[in-house]
Amino acid sequence: MRRVAVLALALLAGASVAPAGASPQRPWLWQCEQIGLAQAKDACYERLLLLDIDRSGDPATELPKIDRRAKTAGGFLYANCHAYMHVVGRAWAREHHLTLERLQDVVPRSNDPNCSAGFGMGLVMGLGPQIIRTGGKSALRTCDRLPTRMRRFTCVHSLGHALMRGYHESLWLAVGACRRLGPSAAPDCAQGAFHDYWIALRGADEATVPQEVVKSPRKLCAEPDFRAFAVQCWYRYWVETLPAPVFSSAADVLRACRGLSGGERVGCIAGAEKAVNDTPAAQARMCTTMTAADGLACLRGVANQAFAGQPARERALFSVCRRMAAPGGCASWFGRTFNVLENGRFRCVGGALHAACVAGARQWRKPLVTFS
């Protein structure tokens, strides 16, 4: 299959990257969309995306443009752009000998959780060997200087990935390093570390399989060293599982998490909801049929970050909260996360949910644990 991928890329080597205004018949990077083999398609997109960024000379301003082009093109590119950009970001960091000192200059100037966030994460992951010299503390200082809350969150989450790569996928070393970063960074850093662990178990995203493998989250997340991060441990398990599970109802989600309690149950439900293949509104409606505690855990998996920069759609999602067993908790979570996306400028809905929304929005600088 790799030979096919190389051949496809050779044929495309001379192809120009289509401009943002490409015709509807041939959307941006249409060359890759036509390739049938998944591995070859992935390699094609990754190569042409890197070529586009290299030609621009400025990733910080080019990535927001790529976000818009990918959204317009739709299809396979838009659905997988975040994952592609992990690879592209690491490749760019290697090619350009990126250092921690230069990281802030090249991080995408965008809050978009898709292509831009993926590239930013790839950059940080590519700095793994540099990051472990101080256990992540030097990189954390860079993260803290980024201009928006969403970019700071993405950067700290990426530290967990970078520590895993720097420590050759040793979850115990990476989570320990996250813990030493302190209570404001450890929760989101640990989420990145556990995410990388589940990715590595299936050999994806250029990760190496850990030497010490525990495949069951029911066992791993109950380990004494990880109990404080049980939510983070479970959260990405379902979306990285192959074959992918199918969760089409609240009963499916609750069945998968049967017998769990505390943080493990919260993380399992949130992660299962994240794996539900539907719109944010449909995901949120699924949460309305659960008990108060389970429903709030479920909301943590709703992909409301997809509404970034769309205030009307953000506020419309609050209508679901009125049907929740804990409407105030729902409004608080949406207020908090939408305020992160809008960097402190989100205007809460009025009416009975206003106070809860405002209370949540005030928490926007605290660790998110399960977001995006």
Residue pairs with C-beta under 8 A, 6 or more apart in sequence:
1 37
1 39
1 40
2 39
4 37
4 39
4 40
5 37
5 39
5 40
5 42
5 43
5 44
6 43
8 35
8 37
8 40
8 43
8 44
9 40
9 43
9 44
9 47
12 31
12 32
12 44
12 47
12 48
15 31
15 48
17 28
17 29
17 48
17 51
17 52
17 55
18 26
18 27
18 28
18 29
18 30
19 28
20 28
20 65
20 68
20 69
20 72
22 28
22 30
27 33
27 72
27 73
27 74
27 75
28 69
28 70
28 72
28 73
28 77
29 44
29 45
29 48
29 49
29 73
29 77
30 73
31 44
31 48
32 41
32 44
32 45
32 48
32 76
32 77
33 41
33 73
33 75
33 76
33 77
35 41
35 44
41 76
42 80
42 84
45 76
45 77
45 80
45 84
46 84
46 87
46 88
46 91
49 66
49 84
49 85
49 88
50 88
50 91
50 92
52 62
52 66
53 59
53 62
53 63
53 66
53 88
53 92
53 119
54 92
54 95
56 62
58 106
59 92
59 106
59 107
59 108
59 119
59 123
60 105
60 106
60 107
60 108
60 109
61 109
63 85
63 108
63 109
63 110
63 115
63 116
63 119
63 120
64 108
64 109
64 110
64 112
64 116
66 81
66 115
66 116
67 81
67 110
67 112
67 114
67 115
67 116
70 77
70 78
70 81
70 114
70 115
71 78
71 114
77 84
78 114
81 114
81 115
81 118
82 113
82 114
82 115
82 117
82 118
83 118
83 205
84 115
84 118
85 115
85 116
85 117
85 118
85 119
85 121
85 122
86 118
86 121
86 122
86 125
86 205
87 122
87 205
87 206
88 118
88 119
88 122
89 118
89 119
89 120
89 121
89 122
89 123
89 124
89 125
89 126
90 122
90 123
90 125
90 126
90 206
91 122
91 126
92 98
92 119
92 122
92 123
92 126
93 122
93 123
93 126
93 127
94 126
98 106
98 123
98 126
98 127
99 127
99 130
100 127
100 130
100 131
100 138
100 139
100 142
103 123
103 124
103 127
103 139
103 142
104 142
104 145
104 146
106 123
107 120
107 123
107 146
107 151
107 155
108 116
108 117
108 119
108 120
108 151
110 116
111 148
111 150
111 151
111 308
111 309
111 341
111 343
112 308
112 309
113 150
113 154
113 305
113 306
113 308
113 372
117 150
117 154
117 372
120 151
120 154
120 155
120 158
121 154
121 157
121 158
121 161
123 158
124 131
124 139
124 155
124 158
124 159
124 161
124 162
125 158
125 161
125 162
125 165
126 162
127 139
127 162
128 162
128 163
128 164
128 165
128 166
129 166
130 138
130 139
131 138
131 139
131 159
131 162
131 163
131 166
132 163
132 166
132 167
132 177
135 163
135 177
135 180
135 181
136 159
136 162
136 163
136 177
136 178
136 180
136 181
136 189
137 180
137 181
139 155
139 159
139 162
140 156
140 159
140 181
140 185
142 155
143 152
143 155
143 156
143 159
143 185
144 152
146 152
146 155
148 343
149 339
149 340
149 343
149 344
149 364
149 365
150 308
150 340
150 341
150 343
153 188
153 340
153 368
153 371
153 372
154 372
156 185
156 188
156 189
156 192
157 188
157 189
157 191
157 192
157 195
157 372
158 192
159 178
159 181
159 185
159 189
159 192
160 174
160 175
160 178
160 188
160 189
160 190
160 191
160 192
160 193
160 194
160 195
160 196
161 192
161 193
161 195
161 196
162 192
163 173
163 174
163 177
163 178
163 189
163 192
163 193
164 170
164 171
164 174
164 192
164 193
164 196
164 197
164 200
164 207
165 196
165 207
166 174
167 173
167 174
167 177
168 208
168 211
169 196
169 197
169 200
169 207
169 208
169 209
169 210
169 211
170 210
170 211
170 212
171 193
171 194
171 197
171 210
171 212
172 212
172 225
174 193
174 196
175 190
175 193
175 194
175 225
175 226
175 229
176 225
177 189
178 185
178 186
178 189
178 190
178 192
178 193
179 186
179 190
180 186
181 189
183 367
184 366
184 367
185 367
186 367
187 229
187 232
187 367
187 368
187 369
188 367
188 368
188 369
190 229
190 232
191 229
191 232
191 235
191 236
191 369
191 370
193 232
194 229
194 232
194 233
194 235
194 236
195 235
195 236
195 240
196 207
197 210
198 236
198 237
198 240
198 241
199 205
199 207
199 236
199 240
200 207
200 208
200 209
200 210
201 209
201 210
201 213
201 215
201 240
202 240
202 242
203 209
204 240
214 220
214 223
217 233
217 234
217 237
217 268
218 260
218 264
220 226
220 233
221 227
221 229
221 230
221 233
221 234
221 263
221 264
221 267
222 230
222 264
226 233
227 263
228 263
229 263
230 262
230 263
230 264
230 266
230 267
231 263
231 264
231 266
231 267
231 270
231 369
231 370
232 267
232 369
232 370
233 264
233 267
234 264
234 266
234 267
234 268
234 270
234 271
235 267
235 270
235 271
235 274
235 300
235 301
235 369
235 370
236 271
236 274
237 268
237 271
238 245
238 247
238 256
238 271
238 272
238 274
238 275
239 271
239 274
239 275
244 275
245 256
245 272
245 275
246 252
247 253
247 256
247 272
247 273
247 275
247 276
248 276
249 286
250 286
250 287
250 289
250 290
250 298
252 272
253 269
253 272
253 273
253 276
253 286
253 298
254 269
254 290
254 294
256 268
256 272
257 265
257 268
257 269
257 272
260 268
265 294
265 297
266 297
266 300
267 297
267 370
269 290
269 294
269 297
269 298
269 300
269 301
270 297
270 298
270 299
270 300
270 301
270 370
271 301
271 370
272 301
273 283
273 286
273 287
273 298
273 299
273 300
273 301
273 302
274 301
274 303
274 370
275 301
276 282
276 283
276 286
276 301
278 286
280 302
280 303
280 304
280 306
280 307
280 317
281 316
281 317
281 320
283 301
283 302
283 303
284 299
284 302
284 304
284 317
284 320
285 320
285 323
286 298
287 295
287 296
287 298
287 299
287 302
287 320
287 324
287 330
288 295
288 320
288 323
288 324
288 325
289 295
290 298
290 325
291 325
292 324
292 325
292 326
292 329
293 326
295 324
295 325
295 326
295 330
296 324
296 326
296 329
296 330
296 333
299 324
299 329
299 330
299 333
299 334
300 333
300 369
300 370
300 371
301 370
303 372
304 314
304 317
304 334
304 337
304 338
305 337
305 341
305 371
305 372
307 313
307 314
307 317
307 338
307 341
308 341
308 342
309 341
309 342
311 342
311 346
311 347
314 334
314 338
314 341
314 342
314 346
315 347
315 349
317 334
318 330
318 331
318 334
318 349
318 353
318 357
320 330
321 327
321 330
321 331
321 334
321 353
322 353
324 330
327 352
327 353
327 356
328 353
328 355
328 356
329 356
330 356
331 348
331 349
331 353
331 356
331 357
331 360
332 356
332 357
332 359
332 360
332 363
333 360
334 357
334 360
335 346
335 348
335 356
335 357
335 358
335 359
335 360
335 361
336 360
336 361
336 363
336 364
336 368
337 368
337 371
338 346
338 361
339 345
339 346
339 360
339 361
339 364
340 364
340 368
340 371
344 364
346 361
348 354
348 357
348 358
348 361
349 357
